[in-house]
Amino acid sequence: MSTGNKPETSVTVEKRQNGKWCFVIKYRGVTHPAQGNFSSMLQAQAVAQAALKALERQG
């Protein structure tokens, strides 16, 4: 099933080489650079979700 012309959105949380966590948001086909230097994956996920919601509010 195709999503039609719906823009692609994804959030990726990854661990950096220094042991800290960061997130990358792809919103409407635009990849935003990795952000954060979090000590846990849960922190990175929470901030990533808040950032995604802020992007969605901006339209």
N, C-alpha and C positions, 0 to 999 in steps of 0.2 A: 504494500500500500504506500502510495506516495504522499508526502506532506504538502504537495502543491508548491505554492510560492511562499510558504511559511519560512521565516529566517531560522537559520541554525543557531542554537544556543547550547552551550555546554560549560560546565565548571569542572576543572581538573585540579585536584589537590595532590601535590607531590613533595617528596622529601629531598632536600638539597644535600649536597656533599658534606656540608658542615653539620648535618644532623637536624637542621631546622626545617620547618614546613612552610610552603608557600602555595599560592593558588594562581591559576590562569583562567580567565574568563573569555569565552568566545561568544560574542553577542551580535546577532544580525550579520554574521559572516566576518566580523572584525575581531581579531585576536588582541586582547589587551595584555600588556606585558605582565610577567610574574610579579606578584606583590606579596609582601609579608616576610616575616622572619619569626614565625611562631614556634613555640616550644612543643606544641601538641597538634596532632592532626585535627582534633575536635575544634580547637581554636581557629585553625585555618578554614575549616568547613563553615563555621558560624559566620566569620567575617566575609567569606566568599558569598554566602547566601544574602547577607545584608547588602553587599556591593551589587549583586545581581538585581535585587529588588530596587535599589536606587537607580540603576540603569533603566529598569523597566518603567519606573515612574517618570523619568526624563523623556521617555518616548522614543 
